[in-house]
Amino acid sequence: MKRLFALVAVFGMLFFMASNVVIAQDNATAKDTTAAQEQVDLTADPEEEAAAVAEEGKSLHSQLKQKFIEGGPTFMTFVLITLILGLAFAIERVLYLNLATSNTKKLLAKIEEALESGGVDAAKEVCRSTRGPVASIFYQGLDRVEEGLDVAEKSVIAYGSVQAGLLEKGLSWISLFIALAPMLGFMGTVIGMIGAFDAIEIAGDISPALVAGGIKVALITTVTGLVVAIILQIFYNYCIAKIDSIINNMEDASISLLDILVKYNLKK
């Protein structure tokens, strides 16, 4: 999982560097593009021009890149980094939780069969060969069953709390990025409005064209921060629901394991 996080972080850095290069190239070629457009044949077919404009408008990548530049590279970059890091933690948790999900009914049936055929050691081997927190909890209970059912039950409960903590690991970071994204967007909003009022103060006049740039920056950064927060919130709620499901499954399976151990001791 650490390798996954490192890979996502490196990918994010490369994407950020590539975005900066694209921004620099766009700024460097802006004047050349304007000059080239002025030299376009005025007798060109209007239908062809309209088709070209429509085709250009369909490019989602171009629109996103343009909005990124218009929103201000500084704050948009911080929001982008928040999205990348938040997704890294979220994807790591989603993969971990899906790998932690197991078929407890099938595992209980194998353990009961192993207890009847090979005893506690055979049941412990079944747990060792099974992936997931439920199998780890079962192993701890089986490892202490020779000391009595009370000790085995306490071991299951204690180790169950440890596994629950491991399932929730990293969620605090996701919630942090959920809170940071809109705050960074609102900060960009405030700075954009300050820039608009500075422009008014310098010009000594209020005109829509004068303040439109600052207001546009404010709105773009706000929307971007809210979109990032919404995306991460969906992942966060999914992880919470998945953890609740796994914990409920762990508790139900632990009770069933203790019942199996009671039957096993009675048969001895």
C-alpha positions as CSV (number, residue, x, y, z in Angstrom):
1,M,0.0,0.0,0.0
2,K,2.9,2.3,0.7
3,R,4.1,1.7,-2.8
4,L,0.7,2.6,-4.2
5,F,0.7,5.9,-2.3
6,A,4.2,6.7,-3.5
7,L,3.2,5.9,-7.1
8,V,0.1,8.2,-6.9
9,A,2.2,11.0,-5.3
10,V,4.8,10.7,-8.0
11,F,2.1,10.7,-10.7
12,G,0.6,13.8,-9.1
13,M,4.0,15.6,-9.1
14,L,4.6,14.8,-12.7
15,F,1.1,16.0,-13.6
16,F,1.7,19.2,-11.8
17,M,5.0,19.8,-13.5
18,A,3.4,19.0,-16.9
19,S,0.6,21.5,-16.2
20,N,3.2,24.2,-15.4
21,V,5.0,23.5,-18.6
22,V,1.8,23.7,-20.6
23,I,0.8,26.9,-18.9
24,A,4.2,28.4,-19.8
25,Q,3.9,27.3,-23.4
26,D,0.4,28.7,-23.6
27,N,1.6,32.1,-22.3
28,A,4.6,32.1,-24.6
29,T,2.5,31.3,-27.7
30,A,-0.5,33.5,-26.9
31,K,0.8,36.5,-28.9
32,D,1.7,34.3,-31.9
33,T,-1.7,32.7,-31.9
34,T,-3.4,36.2,-31.8
35,A,-1.2,37.3,-34.7
36,A,-2.0,34.2,-36.7
37,Q,-5.7,34.6,-36.2
38,E,-5.5,38.2,-37.5
39,Q,-4.0,36.9,-40.7
40,V,-6.8,34.4,-41.4
41,D,-8.4,34.9,-44.8
42,L,-11.5,37.1,-44.3
43,T,-13.2,35.4,-47.2
44,A,-13.2,32.0,-45.5
45,D,-16.4,30.0,-45.4
46,P,-18.5,31.0,-42.3
47,E,-19.8,27.5,-42.0
48,E,-16.2,26.1,-41.8
49,E,-15.4,28.7,-39.1
50,A,-18.4,27.8,-37.1
51,A,-17.5,24.1,-37.3
52,A,-14.0,24.8,-36.2
53,V,-15.2,26.9,-33.2
54,A,-17.7,24.1,-32.2
55,E,-15.0,21.5,-32.5
56,E,-12.7,23.5,-30.3
57,G,-15.5,23.9,-27.7
58,K,-15.9,20.2,-27.5
59,S,-12.4,19.6,-26.1
60,L,-12.9,19.0,-22.4
61,H,-9.2,18.9,-21.7
62,S,-8.7,22.4,-23.3
63,Q,-11.6,23.8,-21.2
64,L,-10.2,22.4,-18.0
65,K,-6.7,23.7,-18.8
66,Q,-8.1,27.1,-19.6
67,K,-10.1,27.2,-16.4
68,F,-7.0,26.2,-14.4
69,I,-5.1,29.1,-15.9
70,E,-8.0,31.6,-15.4
71,G,-8.4,30.5,-11.7
72,G,-4.8,31.3,-10.9
73,P,-2.1,28.7,-11.0
74,T,-1.1,29.3,-7.4
75,F,-4.3,28.4,-5.6
76,M,-5.5,26.0,-8.3
77,T,-2.2,24.1,-7.8
78,F,-2.8,23.8,-4.1
79,V,-6.3,22.5,-4.7
80,L,-5.0,20.0,-7.2
81,I,-2.4,18.7,-4.8
82,T,-5.1,18.3,-2.2
83,L,-7.1,16.2,-4.7
84,I,-4.1,14.1,-5.5
85,L,-3.1,13.4,-1.9
86,G,-6.7,12.8,-0.9
87,L,-7.3,10.3,-3.7
88,A,-4.0,8.5,-2.8
89,F,-5.3,7.9,0.7
90,A,-8.8,7.1,-0.5
91,I,-7.7,4.6,-3.1
92,E,-5.3,2.9,-0.6
93,R,-8.2,2.5,1.8
94,V,-10.6,1.2,-0.8
95,L,-8.1,-1.5,-1.9
96,Y,-7.3,-2.4,1.7
97,L,-11.0,-2.7,2.7
98,N,-11.9,-4.8,-0.3
99,L,-9.0,-7.1,0.4
100,A,-10.1,-7.3,4.0
101,T,-13.6,-8.6,3.0
102,S,-13.9,-12.3,3.3
103,N,-16.6,-15.0,3.2
104,T,-17.0,-15.7,7.0
105,K,-19.5,-18.5,6.6
106,K,-17.2,-20.5,4.4
107,L,-14.3,-19.8,6.8
108,L,-16.3,-20.9,9.8
109,A,-17.3,-24.1,8.0
110,K,-13.6,-24.9,7.2
111,I,-12.6,-24.2,10.8
112,E,-15.3,-26.4,12.2
113,E,-14.4,-29.2,9.8
114,A,-10.7,-28.8,10.7
115,L,-11.4,-28.9,14.5
116,E,-13.3,-32.2,14.0
117,S,-10.6,-33.8,11.8
118,G,-7.3,-32.4,13.0
119,G,-8.0,-30.4,16.2
120,V,-6.9,-26.9,17.1
121,D,-3.7,-27.0,15.1
122,A,-5.5,-27.8,11.9
123,A,-8.0,-25.0,12.5
124,K,-5.1,-22.5,13.1
125,E,-3.5,-23.6,9.8
126,V,-6.8,-22.7,8.0
127,C,-6.7,-19.2,9.6
128,R,-3.1,-18.8,8.6
129,S,-3.9,-19.6,5.0
130,T,-6.8,-17.2,4.8
131,R,-6.5,-13.4,4.2
132,G,-8.4,-10.8,6.2
133,P,-8.9,-9.5,9.7
134,V,-11.6,-12.1,10.5
135,A,-9.1,-14.9,10.0
136,S,-6.5,-13.1,12.2
137,I,-9.1,-12.7,15.0
138,F,-10.0,-16.4,14.7
139,Y,-6.3,-17.4,14.9
140,Q,-5.9,-15.4,18.2
141,G,-9.0,-17.1,19.7
142,L,-7.8,-20.6,18.6
143,D,-4.3,-19.9,19.9
144,R,-5.7,-19.3,23.5
145,V,-8.5,-21.9,23.5
146,E,-6.3,-24.3,25.5
147,E,-6.3,-21.8,28.3
148,G,-10.1,-21.7,28.5
149,L,-13.0,-20.3,26.7
150,D,-13.0,-17.1,28.8
151,V,-9.4,-16.4,27.8
152,A,-10.2,-17.1,24.2
153,E,-13.2,-14.8,24.2
154,K,-11.1,-11.9,25.7
155,S,-8.4,-12.5,23.1
156,V,-11.0,-12.3,20.3
157,I,-12.5,-9.1,21.7
158,A,-9.1,-7.4,22.3
159,Y,-7.7,-8.3,18.9
160,G,-11.0,-7.3,17.2
161,S,-10.4,-3.8,18.5
162,V,-6.9,-3.8,17.1
163,Q,-8.2,-4.9,13.7
164,A,-11.0,-2.2,13.8
165,G,-8.3,0.4,14.4
166,L,-6.3,-0.8,11.4
167,L,-9.5,-0.6,9.2
168,E,-9.9,3.1,10.1
169,K,-6.3,3.9,9.6
170,G,-5.8,6.9,7.2
171,L,-9.4,8.1,7.3
172,S,-8.4,11.2,9.3
173,W,-6.1,12.3,6.4
174,I,-9.0,12.0,4.0
175,S,-11.3,14.1,6.2
176,L,-8.4,16.6,6.5
177,F,-8.2,17.0,2.7
178,I,-12.0,17.2,2.5
179,A,-11.9,20.2,4.9
180,L,-8.8,21.8,3.2
181,A,-10.2,21.8,-0.4
182,P,-13.1,24.2,0.1
183,M,-11.0,26.4,2.5
184,L,-8.3,26.8,-0.2
185,G,-11.1,27.6,-2.7
186,F,-12.6,30.2,-0.4
187,M,-9.1,31.7,0.2
188,G,-8.7,32.1,-3.5
189,T,-12.1,33.7,-3.6
190,V,-11.1,36.3,-1.0
191,I,-7.8,37.0,-2.8
192,G,-9.6,37.4,-6.1
193,M,-12.0,39.9,-4.6
194,I,-9.1,41.8,-3.0
195,G,-7.5,41.9,-6.5
196,A,-10.7,43.3,-8.0
197,F,-11.0,46.0,-5.4
198,D,-7.3,46.9,-5.9
199,A,-8.0,47.3,-9.6
200,I,-10.9,49.6,-8.8
201,E,-8.7,51.7,-6.4
202,I,-5.9,52.1,-9.0
203,A,-8.3,53.0,-11.8
204,G,-10.5,55.2,-9.6
205,D,-13.5,54.0,-11.5
206,I,-15.9,51.0,-11.2
207,S,-16.6,49.2,-14.5
208,P,-17.7,45.5,-15.1
209,A,-14.7,44.8,-17.3
210,L,-12.3,46.1,-14.6
211,V,-13.6,43.8,-11.8
212,A,-14.6,40.8,-13.9
213,G,-11.2,39.2,-13.8
214,G,-11.0,39.2,-10.0
215,I,-14.5,37.9,-9.6
216,K,-13.9,35.2,-12.2
217,V,-10.9,34.0,-10.3
218,A,-12.9,34.0,-7.1
219,L,-15.7,31.9,-8.6
220,I,-13.4,29.3,-10.3
221,T,-11.3,28.6,-7.2
222,T,-14.5,28.2,-5.1
223,V,-16.1,25.8,-7.5
224,T,-12.9,23.8,-7.8
225,G,-12.5,23.5,-4.1
226,L,-16.1,22.3,-3.7
227,V,-15.8,19.8,-6.5
228,V,-12.6,18.3,-4.9
229,A,-14.4,18.1,-1.5
230,I,-17.4,16.4,-3.0
231,I,-15.2,13.8,-4.8
232,L,-13.2,13.0,-1.6
233,Q,-16.4,12.9,0.5
234,I,-17.9,10.2,-1.7
235,F,-14.8,8.1,-1.2
236,Y,-14.8,8.8,2.6
237,N,-18.5,7.8,3.0
238,Y,-17.8,4.6,1.0
239,C,-14.9,3.7,3.3
240,I,-17.0,4.4,6.4
241,A,-19.8,2.2,5.1
242,K,-17.4,-0.6,4.2
243,I,-15.7,-0.4,7.6
244,D,-19.1,-0.7,9.4
245,S,-20.0,-3.7,7.3
246,I,-16.7,-5.5,8.0
247,I,-16.9,-4.7,11.8
248,N,-20.4,-6.1,12.0
249,N,-19.3,-9.1,10.1
250,M,-16.4,-9.6,12.4
251,E,-18.6,-9.4,15.5
252,D,-21.1,-11.8,14.2
253,A,-18.4,-14.3,13.0
254,S,-16.6,-14.0,16.4
255,I,-19.8,-15.1,18.2
256,S,-20.2,-18.0,15.8
257,L,-16.6,-19.0,16.5
258,L,-17.1,-19.1,20.2
259,D,-20.2,-21.3,19.7
260,I,-18.0,-23.7,17.6
261,L,-15.4,-23.8,20.3
262,V,-18.0,-24.6,23.0
263,K,-19.2,-27.5,20.9
264,Y,-15.6,-28.7,20.4
265,N,-14.8,-28.6,24.1
266,L,-18.0,-30.5,24.9
267,K,-17.1,-33.3,22.4
268,K,-13.6,-33.7,23.9
